Amino acid sequence: MRLDFDQALKYGLIGEELVIQWLRSHDWCVLPAYVTPPGWTKGPRLYTPSEEIIAPDLFLFNLEKHQACWVDVKRKKIFSKHNISGDWNTGINWYHYCNYKLVEQVSGWPVWLLFLQEPQEDEGAPAAGLYGASLLALSKNIHHKWEIGEETRMVYWAPSALKFLASIEELKANFDCELSEFNPIEFEESLEARVEALEMKNRALERKLEQRGMQMMQALVWWKDRKKAQNRASSNGLWLPFHPTDEQ
């Protein structure tokens, strides 16, 4: 069954949360780029002065090491087999791949692709876990592309082109959610709790802004009254440097 955008987003976010916690445990600061407004039906975007580019999921930096990079996380149920060579492989959308190369050129920071491969029972399948490599390295080791006519749809790499970064157990060590079974109800409740917390903060901010607005309105009324008093005094040949009702 093909997932719609919301389902695919939730499915991917569980994997991304696992990877984010693992990255943080390795001293990376992580800025998610996938946080989008309600009703948004696009992935992360990088807006340049002249164009809109599909962006990777995360931006990472480590000030002590003076390093920064973009990271896109793909959660995959299986390694697939190439029907011609029989090699195991995993891949991403070709259009996204091309956009990520643009992100590198525009931002000057490298892009890494991480693949969170789930356990599979197929004989001879590579081990489950987190795999990854830089886009620069991957561009030199493309296994094959899936093309329909003259249009390229997907690009694939063999496991040998990727570095094995962490096992599923290592990822779970920093997270309390089971990867093998995605529970949309629990995840929805988790998201609702986060949204409710944000809404409470927004309501508190709105109250502060409302109070500040009332104070500004009162100050404006006071200023208008003062100007009226000054104008009346000036017409009588007098000038008052204070509001008539000010306490002396």
N, C-alpha and C positions, 0 to 999 in steps of 0.2 A: 504494500500500500504506500502510495506516494504521500509524503507529509506536506501539509500546506505551510505557508511561511511561519505562522505562529508556532505550529508544532515543531517544525524544523529548528526554529530559534530556541525553543525550550530544550529540545534534545541536545542541541549543540552547546547550550549554556552550561549544562551539567558537566560536560567534558571540559569546557573552558574553565569552570570553577576549580576542577581538579588540577588543571595545568597551572592556573594562576597561583594556587596555594603552593604548588611545587616550586614555581619560579621564585616566589617570595622567600621560601625556605633556602633558596640559593642566592639570597641577597639582592634580588632585583626589585626595583620599584615598578609597579605595573599600573598603567592607565588604560582602562578598557575603552575602546572606541565604539563598541557595539551598543552602548546605552542610547536609546532613541526615544523620541516622543511617542505617546500613545497613538495607535493607528498607523504608525510608520511601517511601510511595507518594503523597505530597502535595508540593505546591510549598511555597515559604516561607510562614510563618504569623506574624502578629502577635497575641500574646495580651494582651488587655486584662483588667481585673478581671472583666468580665462576658461577654466574647465572644471568638471566634476569627475573625480576619480574614485573608483572603488578602493577602499582602504582595508588593510589587514585589521584583525580584531583588537590587537593590543599594541601599546607603545611601551617599551621597557627602557629603563635607564639605571645606571649605577654611577653615582657621582665619584665615589672613591676610585673606581676603575676607569673613569672618564669614558664610559661606553654607553651607547644607546642603540636601539634597533626596533624595527617593527616585527610583530609576530602574528601569523595567522594560524589558528588552530582548527584542524579538521578531525572530527570524531568519525571513525569508520567502523562499521560492523565487521568487515572482513577485508583481507587482502584478496584481490581478484586475480584470476589467471588469464594471461594473454592467450587468446585462442589460436595464435599462430606458433609462438615460441614455447608456450606452456609455462612461461616464467611468472612468478608471483609479482604483483605490482599494486601500487596505490597512486591516486592522482587527484587533480582538482580541475575545475572549470577553466578552459583555455582563456576565456575572456577575462576572468579574474587574474589569472597568471600574468597576462599582458598588462593589466592595470597595476598589479603590484610592482612590475618593472618600472612603470611610470612613477609610482610612489617613490621608489629608490632614486630615480633621476631628479624628481622635484625636490625632495626633502634632503637628500644627501646622506640619509641613514639606510643601512642595509635592511633587507627583509628576510626573515626566516620563516619557513613553513614547518609546522609541527603536525604530525599525524598521530592521533590517539587511536591505536588499533585495538579493538576488543578481541577477547579470546574467541577462537573458532576451532571447530572439531575436524576440519579437513586435514587429511593426512599430508604431512610435509609442509604445512602452512607455517610461516614465520611466527616467532613468539609474539604474544600480545604485549603491548606496552606503548611507550611514547617514543616516536622516531622524529628526526628532524634534520634539516640542513639549510644552509643559506641559499637564497635564490640564485646567487652567483654560481655556487657549486652545482646546483640542480640544473641550471641552464646548460651546463656542459655534459650532463649525464641523463638526458631525456631517453627513456626506454622506447616510448612510442606515443603517437597522438591518435586520437579517435576522430576520424573525419567522415563527414557525410557530403559527398560531392566535393566541392571546393571549400567547404566550410569546416573549420576545425572546432570541435566541441569540447574535447578533454585532452589533458596531457598527463602522462603516467611515468612513474619511476619505479625501478626495482628496489627492494630493501637494501641492496648493497650500495645504493647511492645515498642512503640515509644513515645517520648515526643513531644507534640505540641509546636513548637518554635515560629512561627509567622504566621499571616494571610497573604493572598495575598495583602491586602491593606497595611499592614505594610511593606512588601517587596517593593511594588511599591512606597512607600513614599521616597525611596532613589534612585529611578530609573525612567527614563522617557520613558520606552518602555512598551507597553501593552503585558502582558503575554499570554492572551487568543488567540491572533492572531499572528502567526509567519509570518513575511514578509521577504522572502528570498532576495528580491531585495534590500530593505532598509538595511538589515543586510550585504549583499554583498558590498553595497556602503560604509558602515561603515568600513568593513574589508579592502576594497581597500584604503580608506583614511588613515588607520593606516599603511598599507603596504607602501603607497607612502611616508608617513612621515619617516618611517624607511629607505626607499631607499634613501631619501634625506640626512639623517644622514650618511648613508653608503657612498654616493658619496662624501660628505664633508670629511669623514675620508680617503677615497681613495686618494683625492687630497692632503691631508696632508701627507699621506704615500708616495705619489709620489714625493712631494717636499722634504721630508726627504731623500728619496732614491737618488734624484739628488744631494743633499748636500753630502751624503755619497760617491757617485761616484766622485764628485769633490774633496773630501778629499782624496779619494784613489788615484786619479791621481796625486794630489799634493804630496802625500807621495811617490809614485813611482818616480816622478821627483826628489824629494829630495834625495831618496836613490841612484838614478843614479848619481846625482851631487856629493854625498858623495863618491861613488865608484870611480868616475873620479878623485876627489881630492885626495883620498887615493892612487890611482895609481901614482900620481905625487908627493907623499910624503906630501900631505896637507890634512887637515881635516876641513871641514866647518861645524860648529854647526848650520847653518841656510841655508835656500834655497837661492841660488844666486839671485833670483828675489825679496826676501823679502826686504821690506823697512827698512832702517836703522834709 
